[in-house]
Amino acid sequence: MSIINSQLPYKKALVIGGGAFGTSIAAVLANKFEEVIIKVRDENLCTSINQNRENQKYLPGKKLSENLRAATKWSELLPEFREQVEIIIFALPTTAITEFLYDNFFELGKFLEKGIPIVSLAKGIDPATLEFPDDLYFNYFPEYSDQFLFLSGPSFANEIMDEHITVVSLAGRSKRDLEKVADMLHTNYFKVLTSYDVKGVLLGGALKNVLAIAAGIIQGLGYNHNTRAAMLTRGIAEMLRFGKVFNARPETFYGLSGMGDLILSTTGDLSRNKKFGIEIAKGRTAQQILNEDGYLVEGHKTAKAAYYISEKYDVRAQIFTGTYRTLYEHEDPRAVIAQIMQSPSKFEF
């Protein structure tokens, strides 16, 4: 049984998805909420959280507080809990959002009718439709668009669990909900800065994953600091060009969800996208890595989406296109880099 701390400022929080990042955000919420429930699909994961106080699958060794527990079915959420929910966190990857909304439209609608904000943690672009997470949510709940917020920024789940100081961006349309959710998530080690630039924050979070793969490929091929610095600065320039297509604010890309997350993902050893790129440089195919290593790599599908966007809107994006060609057309990354280096020099911006 969970221990309820009635001295905390908020009542109940619901997190949908029990991956590493979702669990770490649930742990943050447990500092401010009397009870936090993570809704998961895996019965073993549910047991691990409830009995061992640990997400042994995704965050082994990281202990969870007593006011945090897991459930697998809506029916396990007691009426008292449902009535007192004040925030819902969607910790699902971009590719899983539409199916979940379709299957759970009625349940989610009841929460939205009560004015409860929903925060999405997804960092990707659907390669089939070129839609962003906000588009996917608004397709189902257009009348509640102001209640959806989008969190992104430099934040490894392991370091959040260890309470390292972390600062992220939260984008949305409603000043009231932005301020309320920022307070719900605020602790002495976790801080939220707010923004109205939803597309800019989402673009930064998605595109940096592709550049993290590129950084991994560069490192795996034996290139060092000079090459990484060149890729980062030119990568930011290409991100800004994508931003123009979606009317994103340029300064957003120099903030936490852009440059901040890009620096973390391309230099930190905990980045799954970077690890994926390193394995690509060793000669493994993308499908081999995904099938054999079994972890989610948001940048893989986003690389395809970014390539399609660049083709559709004539965005000059050599690094993104080169990453796509390496992953999907199986071109030798050394040849791709050589071709980029041989292309005509242009003005920097």
C-alpha positions as CSV (number, residue, x, y, z in Angstrom):
1,M,0.0,0.0,0.0
2,S,1.2,3.5,-0.9
3,I,1.9,6.1,1.8
4,I,-0.1,9.3,1.4
5,N,1.6,12.5,2.5
6,S,-1.3,14.9,3.1
7,Q,1.2,17.8,3.7
8,L,2.1,18.1,0.0
9,P,0.5,20.9,-2.0
10,Y,-1.2,18.8,-4.7
11,K,-3.4,15.7,-4.6
12,K,-3.1,13.2,-7.4
13,A,-1.0,12.9,-10.6
14,L,-1.3,10.3,-13.4
15,V,1.6,9.4,-15.7
16,I,0.8,7.3,-18.8
17,G,3.8,5.2,-19.8
18,G,6.4,3.6,-17.6
19,G,9.6,4.1,-19.6
20,A,12.7,5.7,-18.1
21,F,11.8,9.4,-18.7
22,G,8.1,8.9,-17.7
23,T,9.2,7.3,-14.5
24,S,11.7,10.0,-13.7
25,I,9.1,12.7,-14.2
26,A,6.7,10.7,-12.0
27,A,9.5,10.8,-9.3
28,V,9.7,14.6,-9.7
29,L,5.9,14.8,-9.2
30,A,6.1,12.6,-6.1
31,N,7.8,15.6,-4.4
32,K,4.7,17.7,-4.8
33,F,1.7,15.3,-5.0
34,E,0.2,13.1,-2.3
35,E,-0.1,10.2,-4.8
36,V,1.4,9.5,-8.2
37,I,0.3,6.6,-10.4
38,I,2.1,5.4,-13.5
39,K,-0.2,3.5,-15.9
40,V,1.8,0.8,-17.6
41,R,1.0,-2.1,-19.9
42,D,3.6,-4.6,-18.5
43,E,2.4,-6.6,-15.5
44,N,6.0,-7.4,-14.5
45,L,6.9,-3.7,-14.6
46,C,3.9,-2.9,-12.5
47,T,4.9,-5.5,-9.9
48,S,8.5,-4.2,-9.9
49,I,7.3,-0.7,-9.1
50,N,4.8,-1.6,-6.5
51,Q,6.7,-4.3,-4.7
52,N,10.3,-3.5,-5.2
53,R,9.9,0.3,-5.4
54,E,12.0,0.3,-8.5
55,N,11.6,0.3,-12.3
56,Q,13.9,-2.6,-12.8
57,K,13.4,-2.7,-16.6
58,Y,14.3,0.9,-17.4
59,L,15.9,2.4,-14.3
60,P,17.5,-0.4,-12.3
61,G,18.9,0.6,-8.9
62,K,16.9,3.8,-8.7
63,K,14.5,3.7,-5.8
64,L,11.1,5.2,-6.0
65,S,9.2,7.0,-3.2
66,E,6.4,5.3,-1.3
67,N,3.7,7.6,-2.7
68,L,4.4,6.5,-6.2
69,R,2.8,3.3,-7.6
70,A,1.8,1.6,-10.9
71,A,-1.4,0.3,-12.4
72,T,-2.2,-1.5,-15.6
73,K,-5.9,-0.9,-16.1
74,W,-8.2,2.2,-15.8
75,S,-10.3,0.1,-13.4
76,E,-7.5,0.1,-10.9
77,L,-7.8,3.9,-10.5
78,L,-10.2,4.3,-7.7
79,P,-13.0,6.9,-7.9
80,E,-11.3,9.0,-5.3
81,F,-8.1,9.1,-7.3
82,R,-9.9,10.0,-10.5
83,E,-11.7,12.9,-8.8
84,Q,-8.5,14.3,-7.4
85,V,-6.2,14.0,-10.5
86,E,-4.7,17.5,-11.2
87,I,-2.3,16.7,-14.0
88,I,-1.7,13.9,-16.6
89,I,1.7,13.3,-18.0
90,F,1.9,11.5,-21.4
91,A,5.2,9.6,-21.4
92,L,4.6,7.9,-24.8
93,P,6.8,8.0,-27.8
94,T,5.4,9.9,-30.8
95,T,4.6,6.7,-32.7
96,A,2.4,5.4,-29.9
97,I,0.2,8.5,-29.3
98,T,-2.4,8.1,-32.0
99,E,-3.2,4.5,-31.1
100,F,-3.5,5.3,-27.4
101,L,-5.8,8.3,-28.1
102,Y,-8.0,6.1,-30.3
103,D,-8.2,3.3,-27.7
104,N,-8.7,5.6,-24.7
105,F,-10.6,8.6,-26.1
106,F,-13.5,8.3,-23.7
107,E,-11.4,8.0,-20.5
108,L,-9.1,11.0,-21.5
109,G,-12.1,13.1,-22.5
110,K,-13.5,12.8,-19.0
111,F,-10.3,14.3,-17.5
112,L,-10.1,17.1,-20.1
113,E,-13.7,18.1,-19.5
114,K,-12.7,18.9,-15.9
115,G,-9.9,21.2,-17.1
116,I,-7.0,19.0,-16.2
117,P,-3.8,19.8,-18.1
118,I,-2.0,17.1,-20.1
119,V,1.8,17.3,-20.5
120,S,3.4,15.4,-23.4
121,L,7.0,14.3,-23.2
122,A,7.3,13.0,-26.8
123,K,10.2,14.1,-28.9
124,G,9.5,13.1,-32.5
125,I,7.8,13.7,-35.8
126,D,5.5,11.1,-37.5
127,P,7.3,10.1,-40.7
128,A,4.0,9.0,-42.4
129,T,2.0,12.2,-41.9
130,L,4.8,14.7,-40.9
131,E,2.7,15.6,-37.8
132,F,4.2,16.7,-34.5
133,P,2.9,15.6,-31.1
134,D,0.6,18.7,-30.8
135,D,-1.0,17.8,-34.2
136,L,-1.7,14.3,-33.0
137,Y,-3.4,15.4,-29.8
138,F,-5.3,18.2,-31.5
139,N,-6.7,15.8,-34.1
140,Y,-8.6,14.1,-31.3
141,F,-9.2,16.9,-28.9
142,P,-9.2,20.2,-30.8
143,E,-11.6,21.8,-28.3
144,Y,-9.1,21.3,-25.5
145,S,-6.0,22.4,-27.3
146,D,-5.1,25.0,-24.6
147,Q,-4.9,22.2,-22.0
148,F,-2.0,20.4,-23.8
149,L,1.5,21.3,-22.9
150,F,4.8,20.0,-24.2
151,L,8.0,19.4,-22.1
152,S,11.4,19.2,-23.7
153,G,15.0,20.0,-22.8
154,P,18.3,18.5,-21.6
155,S,17.3,15.8,-19.2
156,F,18.6,12.3,-18.9
157,A,16.3,10.2,-16.8
158,N,19.1,8.6,-14.7
159,E,20.3,12.1,-13.7
160,I,16.8,13.3,-12.8
161,M,16.5,10.2,-10.5
162,D,19.8,11.1,-8.9
163,E,18.4,14.6,-8.3
164,H,21.0,16.4,-10.5
165,I,20.0,20.0,-11.2
166,T,17.8,19.9,-14.4
167,V,16.2,22.8,-16.2
168,V,13.7,22.2,-19.1
169,S,11.3,24.0,-21.4
170,L,7.5,23.7,-21.2
171,A,5.5,25.1,-24.1
172,G,1.8,25.7,-24.4
173,R,-1.0,28.2,-25.2
174,S,-2.4,28.9,-21.8
175,K,-0.5,31.2,-19.4
176,R,-2.5,29.8,-16.5
177,D,-1.8,26.2,-17.3
178,L,1.9,26.9,-18.0
179,E,2.3,28.6,-14.6
180,K,0.3,25.9,-12.8
181,V,2.2,23.0,-14.3
182,A,5.6,24.7,-13.8
183,D,4.8,24.9,-10.1
184,M,3.7,21.3,-10.0
185,L,7.0,20.2,-11.4
186,H,9.2,22.6,-9.5
187,T,11.6,21.1,-6.9
188,N,15.0,22.1,-5.5
189,Y,16.6,20.2,-8.4
190,F,14.1,20.4,-11.2
191,K,13.0,23.7,-12.8
192,V,10.7,24.5,-15.7
193,L,11.0,27.6,-18.0
194,T,7.8,28.4,-20.0
195,S,7.3,29.2,-23.6
196,Y,4.4,29.9,-26.0
197,D,6.5,28.6,-29.0
198,V,5.0,25.1,-29.1
199,K,6.4,24.2,-32.6
200,G,9.8,25.6,-31.8
201,V,10.1,23.5,-28.6
202,L,8.8,20.4,-30.4
203,L,11.1,20.9,-33.3
204,G,14.2,21.3,-31.1
205,G,13.3,18.2,-29.1
206,A,12.8,16.1,-32.3
207,L,15.5,17.3,-34.5
208,K,18.3,17.1,-31.9
209,N,17.7,13.3,-31.8
210,V,18.8,13.1,-35.5
211,L,21.8,15.2,-34.8
212,A,22.6,12.9,-31.8
213,I,22.7,10.0,-34.2
214,A,25.0,12.0,-36.5
215,A,27.2,12.7,-33.5
216,G,27.4,9.0,-32.7
217,I,28.3,8.2,-36.2
218,I,31.1,10.8,-36.2
219,Q,32.5,9.5,-32.9
220,G,32.2,5.9,-34.1
221,L,34.2,6.7,-37.2
222,G,37.0,8.1,-35.0
223,Y,36.5,11.9,-35.5
224,N,37.0,14.1,-32.5
225,H,36.2,17.5,-31.1
226,N,36.7,19.7,-34.2
227,T,34.3,17.5,-36.2
228,R,31.7,17.5,-33.4
229,A,31.9,21.2,-33.0
230,A,31.4,21.7,-36.7
231,M,28.5,19.4,-36.8
232,L,26.8,21.0,-33.8
233,T,27.1,24.6,-35.2
234,R,26.0,23.6,-38.7
235,G,23.2,21.4,-37.2
236,I,21.8,24.4,-35.3
237,A,21.8,26.4,-38.6
238,E,19.8,23.6,-40.3
239,M,17.4,23.4,-37.4
240,L,16.7,27.1,-37.8
241,R,15.8,26.5,-41.4
242,F,13.3,23.9,-40.4
243,G,12.0,26.4,-37.9
244,K,11.2,28.9,-40.6
245,V,8.9,26.4,-42.3
246,F,6.8,26.1,-39.1
247,N,7.0,29.8,-38.0
248,A,9.0,28.8,-34.9
249,R,10.9,31.5,-33.0
250,P,14.7,31.5,-33.8
251,E,15.6,32.1,-30.2
252,T,13.9,28.9,-29.1
253,F,16.6,26.9,-30.9
254,Y,19.2,28.6,-28.8
255,G,17.4,27.7,-25.6
256,L,17.0,24.6,-23.5
257,S,14.9,22.5,-25.9
258,G,17.2,23.3,-28.8
259,M,20.9,24.0,-28.1
260,G,20.6,22.7,-24.5
261,D,19.2,19.3,-25.4
262,L,21.5,19.1,-28.5
263,I,24.6,19.6,-26.4
264,L,23.5,17.0,-23.9
265,S,22.4,14.4,-26.5
266,T,25.5,14.8,-28.7
267,T,28.1,14.8,-25.9
268,G,26.5,12.7,-23.1
269,D,27.2,9.0,-22.9
270,L,23.6,8.2,-21.8
271,S,22.0,9.3,-25.1
272,R,20.3,6.3,-26.8
273,N,20.4,8.1,-30.1
274,K,24.1,8.7,-29.9
275,K,24.7,5.1,-28.9
276,F,22.6,4.1,-32.0
277,G,24.9,6.3,-34.2
278,I,28.0,4.7,-32.8
279,E,26.7,1.2,-33.7
280,I,25.8,2.4,-37.2
281,A,29.5,3.5,-37.6
282,K,30.5,0.0,-36.7
283,G,28.7,-1.3,-39.8
284,R,25.5,-2.6,-38.2
285,T,22.2,-1.6,-40.0
286,A,19.6,0.4,-38.2
287,Q,17.2,-2.5,-38.3
288,Q,19.7,-4.9,-36.7
289,I,20.3,-2.5,-33.9
290,L,16.6,-1.9,-33.2
291,N,15.8,-5.7,-33.4
292,E,18.8,-6.9,-31.4
293,D,19.3,-4.2,-28.8
294,G,15.6,-3.6,-28.1
295,Y,15.6,0.0,-27.1
296,L,13.6,2.9,-28.6
297,V,15.4,5.4,-30.8
298,E,13.1,8.4,-31.6
299,G,15.7,9.9,-33.9
300,H,15.6,6.9,-36.3
301,K,12.0,7.7,-37.5
302,T,12.5,11.4,-37.1
303,A,15.4,11.3,-39.5
304,K,13.0,10.0,-42.2
305,A,10.4,12.7,-41.3
306,A,13.0,15.5,-41.4
307,Y,14.2,14.3,-44.8
308,Y,10.6,14.3,-46.2
309,I,10.1,17.8,-44.7
310,S,13.3,19.1,-46.3
311,E,12.2,17.7,-49.6
312,K,8.7,19.0,-49.4
313,Y,9.7,22.6,-48.3
314,D,13.1,22.8,-50.0
315,V,15.0,23.1,-46.8
316,R,18.8,23.0,-47.2
317,A,19.8,20.4,-44.6
318,Q,23.0,18.5,-45.5
319,I,23.5,16.9,-42.1
320,F,19.9,15.7,-41.8
321,T,19.9,14.5,-45.4
322,G,23.2,12.7,-44.9
323,T,21.9,11.0,-41.8
324,Y,18.8,9.8,-43.6
325,R,20.9,8.4,-46.5
326,T,23.1,6.5,-44.0
327,L,20.1,5.0,-42.1
328,Y,17.7,4.4,-44.9
329,E,19.7,4.1,-48.1
330,H,22.6,2.3,-46.4
331,E,25.2,4.6,-47.8
332,D,28.7,4.5,-46.3
333,P,28.8,7.3,-43.7
334,R,32.4,8.2,-44.7
335,A,31.3,8.7,-48.3
336,V,28.4,10.9,-47.0
337,I,30.7,13.0,-45.0
338,A,33.2,13.3,-47.9
339,Q,30.4,14.5,-50.1
340,I,29.3,17.2,-47.6
341,M,32.9,18.4,-47.4
342,Q,33.2,18.6,-51.2
343,S,30.0,20.6,-51.6
344,P,30.4,24.3,-52.6
345,S,31.1,26.7,-49.7
346,K,28.3,29.2,-49.0
347,F,27.7,32.1,-46.7
348,E,27.5,30.8,-43.1
349,F,23.8,31.9,-42.7
